[in-house]
């Protein structure tokens, strides 16, 4: 019997491989694609959705199979149906000439187009007709877009569930014809109270420690918002791969239901290695880097979902032709609750080595040639309050020892204490290739030198707003506004304040902007850097995707860097550049080449113009978008 099963299995595998090989058209070249019968939409419009291109090599023809072609015919049908052609049909055909060239034809029969003549709603009391029709997303007089219509049914039912009616339903009646008349019958059902909350799936995490995260209680009314918050809270414990909450055991007589909370635990111990590209912020400037980050984690210490983590990361900071090295190592312990409050809190010991050398091009007065290496180590205690997946606030207290290789005669570490508060709202649709959404960051921090002979004491506030608006199918308008200010209570070392310039901020300058500061070197000589205690920066960029993962962008950068913002209305003090660029989209992020053109340069009045010695000095290279 086992032998017979093996023979059958091998036969099936061989048949599958043979079918796959016969399905591939490697001996041909796909010369051209034709669309016949399309009168409503142009060939250009249909090509956007089908996304099939001529193929002239065997490698390109590997994906051109009969199955692939049929799938593209289905894509065309779905597009037509979504635009009101409910009875559309598409047939594909191939013609082969004597030179083994393939000509692909999509033969389209559009048939009649259906329009929505009238839609009425009955049985609704909790929601008005207008609210239901707005959620439905269809309008009288427009083509009947079937997919949108049925997808938005879920929005209506979700809205009823938010109002405590999880078992509401919708029934519909049609008066068929090219002019559709639809009647929706709403069964709102009744509201329910929660009778019992069951928990299953937890094998090693203690049930009391999971129930502490519940935002729902037995005896309370059913509320979808609190149920979703509970799901997020349990998932944020970090000990589960999946969390699901569903209503069961509906009792219409007593108007009660039970809730079933089901979890799937993840492995308690795991070793991970992450690698890729990312954008981040040092104390002074934003950066782009390639990184590798190994870490070992225990997610469920003491069966309470306490987390212990040992991590290391290396970043290659890319600034045009310069590559610097950022190293971080840390060991942290995280608890989901802090005393009686649900505040995930982490205590960690860390070591950081940051490099700041995007501004190494020399001028007649700038004697710093190799940038700055800043090292700090210490302990940090931080708590995070997360309202939802898009909004969080973090408070952090640190005791650190800080040293810059450009500071102090003896190069000693300076002990400092820091307390900071940071809030972020981030609803971008994609972190690497955002096309819509916002990323808003607010930060405030206080730093104090803890030794009597040090004079360091300052307060810092920052605000950053990034926005992304889709203008068309392949066009995105991106914008960024940043402002910040250092307030010196006693003393701020110039090495700690803002720097601007390079391909991630104001792209026309590779040296830092701002005022001249004197810094004592380790050999008791002095160097000069350019920085500022106050910054204001705005960037606008139009991005357009082209073909073969290439795209172009046009940008405008405006910035001011000074000791305060009193000159905010003095336009001659702003560094302004515009320019054009081209980028290529990779799985880890875009690679871009840009040519900035300076429109206003306050450095001319300060006699600090950098000499450009070759064509490469006029070109910026970047990894990821500037923002």
C-alpha positions as CSV (number, residue, x, y, z in Angstrom):
1,X,0.0,0.0,0.0
2,X,2.8,2.4,0.9
3,X,4.6,1.5,-2.3
4,X,1.5,2.3,-4.3
5,X,1.1,5.6,-2.6
6,X,4.7,6.5,-3.4
7,X,4.2,5.6,-7.1
8,X,1.1,7.8,-7.3
9,X,2.8,10.7,-5.6
10,X,5.8,10.5,-7.9
11,X,3.5,10.3,-10.9
12,X,1.7,13.4,-9.8
13,X,5.0,15.3,-9.2
14,X,6.2,14.3,-12.7
15,X,2.9,15.4,-14.2
16,X,3.1,18.7,-12.5
17,X,6.7,19.3,-13.6
18,X,5.8,18.3,-17.2
19,X,2.8,20.6,-17.1
20,X,4.9,23.4,-15.8
21,X,7.5,22.9,-18.6
22,X,4.8,22.7,-21.3
23,X,3.3,25.9,-19.9
24,X,6.4,27.9,-20.4
25,X,7.0,29.6,-23.8
26,X,10.7,29.8,-23.7
27,X,11.2,29.2,-27.5
28,X,9.4,32.3,-28.4
29,X,9.6,36.0,-28.0
30,X,6.6,38.1,-27.0
31,X,6.6,40.8,-29.6
32,X,3.5,42.8,-28.9
33,X,0.2,42.9,-27.0
34,X,-3.1,44.0,-28.6
35,X,-6.4,44.9,-27.1
36,X,-9.5,44.4,-29.2
37,X,-13.1,45.5,-28.5
38,X,-12.3,48.1,-25.9
39,X,-14.3,51.2,-26.6
40,X,-14.7,52.7,-23.1
41,X,-11.1,52.5,-22.0
42,X,-8.0,53.2,-24.1
43,X,-5.2,50.7,-24.5
44,X,-3.0,52.9,-22.3
45,X,-5.5,52.6,-19.4
46,X,-5.8,48.9,-19.7
47,X,-2.0,48.4,-19.9
48,X,-1.7,50.0,-16.4
49,X,-3.8,47.2,-14.9
50,X,-2.6,44.3,-17.0
51,X,1.1,45.1,-16.5
52,X,2.4,42.7,-19.1
53,X,5.3,43.8,-21.4
54,X,7.0,42.5,-24.5
55,X,9.7,39.9,-23.7
56,X,12.7,39.3,-25.9
57,X,14.9,37.0,-23.9
58,X,14.5,33.5,-22.4
59,X,14.9,34.9,-18.9
60,X,12.0,37.4,-19.6
61,X,9.9,34.7,-21.2
62,X,10.1,32.5,-18.1
63,X,7.2,34.3,-16.5
64,X,5.1,34.4,-19.8
65,X,3.1,31.2,-19.4
66,X,-0.4,30.2,-20.5
67,X,-1.4,30.4,-16.9
68,X,0.1,33.9,-16.5
69,X,-1.7,35.1,-19.6
70,X,-5.0,33.7,-18.4
71,X,-4.5,35.4,-15.0
72,X,-4.1,38.7,-16.9
73,X,-7.3,38.1,-18.7
74,X,-9.0,37.7,-15.3
75,X,-7.4,41.0,-14.2
76,X,-9.1,42.7,-17.2
77,X,-12.5,41.2,-16.4
78,X,-12.2,42.3,-12.8
79,X,-11.3,45.8,-13.9
80,X,-14.3,46.0,-16.2
81,X,-16.7,44.6,-13.6
82,X,-15.4,47.1,-11.0
83,X,-16.4,49.8,-13.5
84,X,-20.0,48.6,-14.0
85,X,-19.6,46.1,-16.9
86,X,-21.0,43.2,-15.0
87,X,-21.3,40.9,-18.0
88,X,-18.0,41.6,-19.6
89,X,-15.9,38.8,-21.0
90,X,-12.3,38.6,-22.1
91,X,-10.6,35.9,-24.2
92,X,-6.9,35.7,-24.9
93,X,-5.4,34.4,-28.1
94,X,-1.8,33.9,-29.4
95,X,-0.5,34.3,-33.0
96,X,3.0,32.9,-33.8
97,X,4.8,34.0,-37.0
98,X,7.6,32.2,-38.8
99,X,10.3,33.8,-36.7
100,X,8.8,32.5,-33.5
101,X,7.4,35.9,-32.5
102,X,4.3,35.8,-30.3
103,X,1.5,38.3,-30.7
104,X,-0.9,38.3,-27.7
105,X,-4.5,39.5,-28.2
106,X,-7.0,40.2,-25.5
107,X,-10.4,40.1,-27.2
108,X,-12.9,42.1,-25.0
109,X,-16.6,42.0,-25.2
110,X,-17.7,44.9,-22.9
111,X,-21.5,44.3,-23.1
112,X,-23.8,46.8,-21.3
113,X,-22.7,49.1,-18.5
114,X,-24.9,49.2,-15.4
115,X,-25.6,52.5,-13.6
116,X,-27.1,53.0,-10.2
117,X,-30.5,54.7,-10.7
118,X,-31.8,54.5,-7.2
119,X,-30.8,53.1,-3.8
120,X,-33.1,53.1,-0.7
121,X,-32.6,51.8,2.9
122,X,-35.3,50.3,5.1
123,X,-35.2,48.9,8.7
124,X,-32.5,51.3,10.0
125,X,-33.0,53.3,13.2
126,X,-29.5,53.6,14.7
127,X,-28.0,54.9,11.6
128,X,-29.6,57.3,9.2
129,X,-29.9,56.7,5.4
130,X,-27.2,59.3,4.8
131,X,-24.8,57.6,7.1
132,X,-25.4,54.2,5.6
133,X,-25.0,55.5,2.0
134,X,-21.8,57.4,2.9
135,X,-20.3,54.1,4.3
136,X,-21.5,52.3,1.2
137,X,-19.4,54.6,-1.0
138,X,-21.6,54.5,-4.1
139,X,-23.5,57.4,-5.7
140,X,-26.7,57.5,-7.8
141,X,-26.1,58.2,-11.4
142,X,-22.6,56.7,-11.4
143,X,-21.5,53.2,-12.8
144,X,-22.4,50.4,-10.4
145,X,-19.0,49.5,-9.0
146,X,-19.7,46.0,-7.6
147,X,-16.5,45.4,-5.7
148,X,-16.6,48.7,-3.8
149,X,-20.3,48.1,-3.1
150,X,-19.8,44.7,-1.4
151,X,-16.5,45.6,0.3
152,X,-18.2,48.5,2.0
153,X,-20.9,46.2,3.4
154,X,-18.3,45.4,6.0
155,X,-18.0,49.0,7.0
156,X,-21.7,49.2,7.7
157,X,-21.7,46.0,9.8
158,X,-18.5,47.2,11.6
159,X,-20.3,50.5,12.4
160,X,-23.2,48.5,13.9
161,X,-20.8,46.4,15.9
162,X,-19.2,49.5,17.3
163,X,-22.7,50.5,18.5
164,X,-23.1,47.2,20.3
165,X,-25.0,45.3,17.6
166,X,-22.5,42.6,16.5
167,X,-25.1,40.4,14.8
168,X,-26.6,43.1,12.5
169,X,-27.3,41.9,8.9
170,X,-28.0,43.3,5.5
171,X,-30.3,41.9,2.9
172,X,-30.8,43.4,-0.6
173,X,-33.3,43.4,-3.4
174,X,-32.5,44.4,-7.0
175,X,-34.7,45.8,-9.8
176,X,-32.4,44.5,-12.6
177,X,-31.7,46.5,-15.7
178,X,-29.0,48.8,-17.0
179,X,-30.4,51.3,-14.6
180,X,-30.2,49.5,-11.3
181,X,-32.6,50.1,-8.4
182,X,-31.5,48.6,-5.1
183,X,-33.3,48.3,-1.7
184,X,-31.2,47.5,1.4
185,X,-33.1,45.9,4.3
186,X,-31.2,46.4,7.6
187,X,-31.6,43.9,10.4
188,X,-30.1,45.8,13.3
189,X,-30.8,43.0,15.8
190,X,-30.4,44.0,19.5
191,X,-27.6,45.2,21.7
192,X,-25.9,42.7,24.0
193,X,-24.0,42.6,27.3
194,X,-21.0,40.4,27.8
195,X,-21.8,37.4,29.9
196,X,-18.5,35.5,30.1
197,X,-15.0,35.9,28.6
198,X,-13.2,32.7,27.8
199,X,-9.5,32.5,27.2
200,X,-7.7,29.6,25.4
201,X,-4.4,28.9,23.6
202,X,-2.1,30.1,26.3
203,X,0.3,27.3,27.3
204,X,3.1,29.0,29.1
205,X,1.9,32.5,29.7
206,X,-0.1,32.7,32.9
207,X,-3.8,33.5,32.4
208,X,-4.0,36.2,35.1
209,X,-1.2,38.1,33.4
210,X,-3.1,38.1,30.1
211,X,-6.4,39.1,31.6
212,X,-4.7,42.2,33.2
213,X,-4.6,43.6,29.6
214,X,-8.3,43.2,29.0
215,X,-10.1,46.4,28.4
216,X,-13.5,44.5,28.4
217,X,-15.3,43.2,31.5
218,X,-18.0,40.7,32.1
219,X,-21.4,42.4,32.6
220,X,-20.5,45.4,30.4
221,X,-22.1,46.3,27.1
222,X,-20.5,44.8,24.0
223,X,-18.2,47.5,22.5
224,X,-16.1,46.8,19.4
225,X,-13.6,49.6,20.1
226,X,-12.7,48.1,23.5
227,X,-12.4,44.6,22.0
228,X,-10.0,45.9,19.4
229,X,-8.0,47.7,22.1
230,X,-7.8,44.4,24.0
231,X,-6.5,42.6,21.0
232,X,-3.8,45.2,20.5
233,X,-2.9,45.1,24.1
234,X,-2.5,41.3,24.3
235,X,-0.5,41.3,21.0
236,X,1.8,44.1,22.3
237,X,2.8,41.8,25.1
238,X,5.1,40.3,22.5
239,X,4.5,36.7,23.5
240,X,1.9,35.8,20.9
241,X,1.8,35.3,17.1
242,X,-2.0,35.7,16.9
243,X,-4.8,37.1,18.9
244,X,-8.5,36.8,18.0
245,X,-11.7,37.7,19.9
246,X,-15.1,36.6,18.6
247,X,-18.6,36.7,20.1
248,X,-20.2,33.3,20.8
249,X,-23.2,31.8,22.5
250,X,-25.7,34.5,21.6
251,X,-28.7,34.6,24.1
252,X,-31.4,36.8,22.6
253,X,-33.7,36.2,25.5
254,X,-31.3,37.6,28.1
255,X,-29.5,39.8,25.5
256,X,-26.1,38.4,26.4
257,X,-23.1,36.9,24.5
258,X,-19.9,35.3,25.5
259,X,-16.5,36.3,24.1
260,X,-13.9,33.8,23.0
261,X,-10.3,35.1,23.3
262,X,-8.0,32.8,21.3
263,X,-4.2,33.2,21.3
264,X,-1.3,31.4,19.7
265,X,2.0,31.7,21.5
266,X,5.2,32.4,19.8
267,X,8.5,30.7,20.7
268,X,9.7,32.0,24.0
269,X,13.4,32.0,23.0
270,X,14.5,33.1,19.6
271,X,17.6,34.4,17.8
272,X,17.0,36.9,14.9
273,X,19.1,38.7,12.4
274,X,17.6,41.7,10.6
275,X,19.3,43.5,7.8
276,X,18.3,46.2,5.3
277,X,18.2,50.0,4.9
278,X,16.6,52.6,7.2
279,X,16.4,56.2,8.1
280,X,17.1,57.5,11.6
281,X,18.1,60.4,13.7
282,X,21.2,61.0,15.7
283,X,21.3,63.9,18.2
284,X,22.2,66.4,15.5
285,X,21.0,65.3,12.1
286,X,19.0,62.7,10.2
287,X,20.8,59.9,8.4
288,X,20.4,56.9,6.0
289,X,22.2,53.6,6.6
290,X,22.5,50.0,5.7
291,X,22.3,47.9,8.9
292,X,22.6,44.4,10.3
293,X,21.1,43.7,13.7
294,X,21.4,40.3,15.4
295,X,19.6,39.8,18.7
296,X,18.6,37.1,21.2
297,X,15.3,37.4,23.1
298,X,13.5,35.6,25.8
299,X,9.9,36.6,25.5
300,X,8.3,34.9,28.5
301,X,10.4,35.1,31.7
302,X,8.6,33.9,34.8
303,X,5.5,33.0,32.7
304,X,4.5,36.7,32.8
305,X,5.6,37.8,29.3
306,X,8.6,39.6,30.7
307,X,11.2,40.1,28.0
308,X,15.0,39.9,28.2
309,X,16.9,41.0,25.1
310,X,20.6,41.2,24.1
311,X,21.2,43.0,20.9
312,X,23.9,44.4,18.7
313,X,23.6,46.5,15.6
314,X,26.0,47.9,13.0
315,X,25.0,50.7,10.7
316,X,27.0,51.9,7.7
317,X,26.0,55.6,7.5
318,X,26.0,56.7,3.9
319,X,26.6,60.3,3.2
320,X,27.4,60.6,-0.6
321,X,30.8,59.0,-1.1
322,X,31.4,58.8,2.7
323,X,30.6,55.8,4.8
324,X,30.8,56.1,8.6
325,X,30.1,53.4,11.2
326,X,27.5,53.4,13.9
327,X,27.7,50.7,16.6
328,X,25.2,49.9,19.3
329,X,25.1,47.2,21.9
330,X,22.5,46.8,24.6
331,X,21.0,44.5,27.1
332,X,17.4,45.2,28.3
333,X,14.7,43.9,30.5
334,X,11.0,44.8,29.7
335,X,7.9,44.4,31.9
336,X,4.4,44.9,30.5
337,X,3.2,46.7,33.6
338,X,4.8,49.4,35.8
339,X,3.3,48.9,39.3
340,X,-0.5,49.4,38.8
341,X,-0.2,51.1,35.4
342,X,-0.2,49.4,32.0
343,X,3.1,51.0,30.8
344,X,5.6,48.7,29.1
345,X,8.8,49.7,30.7
346,X,12.4,48.8,29.7
347,X,15.6,49.0,31.8
348,X,18.7,48.7,29.6
349,X,22.4,49.0,29.7
350,X,23.9,50.3,26.4
351,X,26.9,51.4,24.5
352,X,26.7,53.7,21.4
353,X,29.3,54.9,19.0
354,X,28.0,57.5,16.5
355,X,29.8,59.1,13.6
356,X,29.2,62.6,12.4
357,X,31.1,63.3,9.2
358,X,28.9,64.3,6.4
359,X,30.6,67.7,6.4
360,X,34.2,66.9,5.6
361,X,34.8,69.3,2.6
362,X,37.3,71.9,3.8
363,X,37.0,75.6,3.6
364,X,39.6,78.3,4.4
365,X,38.5,78.4,8.1
366,X,37.2,74.9,8.8
367,X,40.0,72.8,10.1
368,X,38.0,69.6,10.9
369,X,38.8,67.1,8.2
370,X,37.6,63.8,9.6
371,X,34.3,64.5,11.2
372,X,33.5,63.5,14.8
373,X,33.2,60.3,16.6
374,X,30.9,60.4,19.6
375,X,30.8,57.6,22.2
376,X,28.4,57.2,25.1
377,X,27.4,54.4,27.4
378,X,25.1,54.2,30.4
379,X,21.8,53.0,31.7
380,X,18.3,54.0,30.5
381,X,14.8,53.5,31.9
382,X,11.9,54.2,29.5
383,X,8.1,53.7,29.5
384,X,5.8,53.7,26.5
385,X,2.1,54.6,26.6
386,X,0.5,53.5,23.3
387,X,-2.9,54.8,22.5
388,X,-3.2,52.6,19.4
389,X,-0.9,51.2,16.7
390,X,-0.3,54.7,15.2
391,X,0.1,56.8,18.3
392,X,2.5,56.4,21.3
393,X,4.3,58.6,23.9
394,X,7.6,57.6,25.4
395,X,9.2,59.0,28.6
396,X,12.9,58.2,29.2
397,X,15.5,58.8,31.9
398,X,19.2,58.2,31.2
399,X,22.4,58.3,33.1
400,X,25.2,58.4,30.6
401,X,28.9,59.1,30.0
402,X,29.5,61.0,26.9
403,X,32.7,61.7,25.0
404,X,33.5,63.4,21.6
405,X,36.9,62.8,20.0
406,X,36.9,66.6,19.1
407,X,36.3,67.7,22.7
408,X,38.4,68.1,25.8
409,X,42.2,68.1,26.1
410,X,42.2,64.8,27.9
411,X,39.4,63.2,26.0
412,X,37.6,62.2,29.1
413,X,34.0,61.1,29.4
414,X,31.5,63.6,30.8
415,X,28.7,62.1,33.0
416,X,25.3,63.5,32.2
417,X,21.7,62.9,33.2
418,X,18.9,63.2,30.6
419,X,15.1,63.1,30.9
420,X,13.0,63.2,27.7
421,X,9.5,63.0,26.4
422,X,8.6,61.9,22.9
423,X,5.3,61.5,21.1
424,X,4.8,60.1,17.6
425,X,1.8,59.7,15.2
426,X,2.6,57.5,12.2
427,X,-0.1,56.3,9.8
428,X,2.0,56.0,6.6
429,X,0.9,53.2,4.3
430,X,4.5,52.1,3.7
431,X,7.7,53.0,5.6
432,X,10.0,52.7,2.6
433,X,7.8,53.9,-0.2
434,X,5.1,56.0,1.5
435,X,2.3,57.3,-0.8
436,X,-0.1,58.6,1.8
437,X,-0.3,59.4,5.5
438,X,1.5,61.4,8.1
439,X,4.5,61.0,10.4
440,X,4.5,63.5,13.2
441,X,7.2,63.6,16.0
442,X,7.3,65.9,19.0
443,X,10.3,65.8,21.4
444,X,11.4,67.6,24.5
445,X,14.5,66.8,26.6
446,X,16.5,68.2,29.5
447,X,20.2,67.4,30.0
448,X,22.4,68.2,33.0
449,X,26.1,67.5,33.6
450,X,26.3,65.6,36.9
451,X,29.8,66.6,38.0
452,X,30.4,69.8,39.8
453,X,33.2,71.0,37.4
454,X,31.0,70.6,34.3
455,X,28.7,73.4,33.2
456,X,26.5,71.4,30.8
457,X,22.8,72.2,31.2
458,X,20.2,72.8,28.5
459,X,16.7,72.1,27.4
460,X,15.7,71.1,23.8
461,X,12.5,70.9,21.9
462,X,11.9,69.5,18.4
463,X,8.9,69.1,16.1
464,X,8.8,67.3,12.8
465,X,5.9,66.8,10.4
466,X,6.1,64.6,7.3
467,X,3.1,64.3,4.9
468,X,2.4,62.2,1.8
469,X,-0.4,62.8,-0.7
470,X,-1.1,60.7,-3.7
471,X,-1.8,62.9,-6.7
472,X,-2.3,60.2,-9.3
473,X,-1.6,56.6,-9.9
474,X,2.2,57.0,-10.0
475,X,2.7,60.5,-8.5
476,X,3.2,61.3,-4.8
477,X,3.7,64.8,-3.3
478,X,5.8,64.6,-0.2
479,X,6.5,67.3,2.3
480,X,8.5,67.8,5.5
481,X,8.6,70.6,8.1
482,X,11.1,70.5,11.0
483,X,11.7,73.0,13.7
484,X,13.9,72.8,16.9
485,X,15.5,75.0,19.5
486,X,18.2,74.5,22.2
487,X,17.8,76.6,25.3
488,X,21.1,76.9,27.2
489,X,20.5,77.1,31.0
490,X,24.3,77.2,31.6
491,X,26.4,75.8,28.7
492,X,25.9,73.7,25.6
493,X,28.9,72.3,23.8
494,X,28.8,73.3,20.1
495,X,29.3,69.7,19.2
496,X,25.8,68.9,20.7
497,X,23.7,71.4,18.7
498,X,22.1,71.1,15.2
499,X,23.8,70.6,11.9
500,X,22.2,70.7,8.5
501,X,23.4,69.8,5.1
502,X,24.0,66.6,3.0
503,X,21.5,64.6,0.9
504,X,19.0,64.0,3.6
505,X,18.3,67.6,4.7
506,X,19.3,70.6,2.5
507,X,20.8,68.9,-0.6
508,X,22.7,71.8,-2.1
509,X,25.3,71.8,0.7
510,X,27.6,69.0,1.9
511,X,29.0,71.2,4.7
512,X,27.0,72.1,7.7
513,X,25.3,75.4,7.7
514,X,24.9,77.9,10.5
515,X,27.3,79.9,12.7
516,X,31.0,79.4,13.4
517,X,31.9,77.8,16.7
518,X,35.4,77.2,18.2
519,X,36.1,73.8,19.5
520,X,39.2,72.7,21.6
521,X,41.0,69.7,20.2
522,X,42.6,67.0,22.2
523,X,46.0,68.6,21.5
524,X,44.9,72.0,22.9
525,X,44.6,73.5,19.5
526,X,41.3,74.8,18.1
527,X,39.1,73.8,15.2
528,X,35.9,75.4,13.9
529,X,32.5,73.9,13.1
530,X,29.3,75.3,11.8
531,X,26.1,74.6,13.6
532,X,23.2,76.3,15.3
533,X,20.9,76.3,18.4
534,X,17.8,76.8,16.4
535,X,16.7,75.2,13.1
536,X,13.8,75.6,10.7
537,X,13.6,73.4,7.6
538,X,11.0,72.7,4.9
539,X,11.2,70.2,2.0
540,X,8.8,69.6,-0.8
541,X,9.3,66.8,-3.3
542,X,7.2,65.4,-6.2
543,X,7.9,61.7,-6.9
544,X,6.8,60.0,-10.1
545,X,7.3,56.2,-10.7
546,X,8.2,55.4,-14.3
547,X,8.9,52.0,-15.9
548,X,11.1,49.1,-14.8
549,X,11.2,50.4,-11.2
550,X,12.8,53.7,-12.2
551,X,11.3,57.0,-11.1
552,X,12.1,60.7,-11.1
553,X,11.8,63.4,-8.4
554,X,11.8,67.2,-8.3
555,X,12.5,68.9,-5.0
556,X,12.8,72.2,-3.1
557,X,14.7,72.5,0.2
558,X,14.6,75.6,2.4
559,X,16.4,75.9,5.8
560,X,17.7,78.3,8.4
561,X,20.2,77.5,11.1
562,X,21.0,80.1,13.7
563,X,21.2,80.7,17.5
564,X,17.5,81.5,17.7
565,X,14.5,81.9,15.4
566,X,14.3,85.7,15.7
567,X,15.3,86.0,12.0
568,X,12.6,83.8,10.8
569,X,11.2,86.5,8.5
570,X,14.6,87.5,7.0
571,X,14.5,85.5,3.7
572,X,18.1,86.3,2.8
573,X,19.2,84.1,5.7
574,X,17.6,81.0,4.3
575,X,19.5,78.3,2.4
576,X,17.5,77.4,-0.6
577,X,18.0,74.8,-3.3
578,X,15.9,73.0,-5.9
579,X,16.8,70.2,-8.2
580,X,16.0,67.0,-10.0
581,X,16.8,63.4,-9.4
582,X,16.3,59.8,-10.6
583,X,15.8,56.8,-8.3
584,X,15.6,53.0,-8.7
585,X,13.3,51.0,-6.4
586,X,14.9,48.0,-4.7
587,X,13.5,45.7,-2.1
588,X,15.4,47.5,0.7
589,X,14.5,51.0,-0.5
590,X,15.2,53.5,-3.3
591,X,18.7,54.3,-4.6
592,X,18.8,57.9,-5.8
593,X,21.0,60.3,-7.7
594,X,20.1,64.0,-7.5
595,X,21.5,67.2,-8.9
596,X,20.7,70.2,-6.5
597,X,20.8,73.8,-7.8
598,X,21.4,76.5,-5.2
599,X,19.0,79.4,-5.4
600,X,20.1,81.3,-2.3
601,X,23.3,80.9,-0.4
602,X,23.9,83.1,2.8
603,X,27.5,81.6,2.9
604,X,28.4,84.0,0.0
605,X,27.9,87.0,2.4
606,X,30.0,85.1,5.0
607,X,32.8,84.3,2.6
608,X,32.4,80.6,3.2
609,X,31.8,79.2,-0.3
610,X,33.0,75.7,-0.7
611,X,35.0,75.0,-3.9
612,X,33.7,72.3,-6.1
613,X,36.6,70.6,-7.9
614,X,34.8,68.1,-10.1
615,X,31.4,67.1,-11.6
616,X,30.9,64.6,-8.7
617,X,30.8,67.6,-6.3
618,X,27.5,68.7,-7.9
619,X,25.8,65.2,-7.6
620,X,24.3,63.7,-4.5
621,X,24.0,60.0,-4.0
622,X,21.4,58.7,-1.5
623,X,19.9,55.5,-0.1
624,X,16.2,55.8,0.7
625,X,14.2,59.0,0.1
626,X,15.4,62.1,1.9
627,X,12.2,61.9,4.1
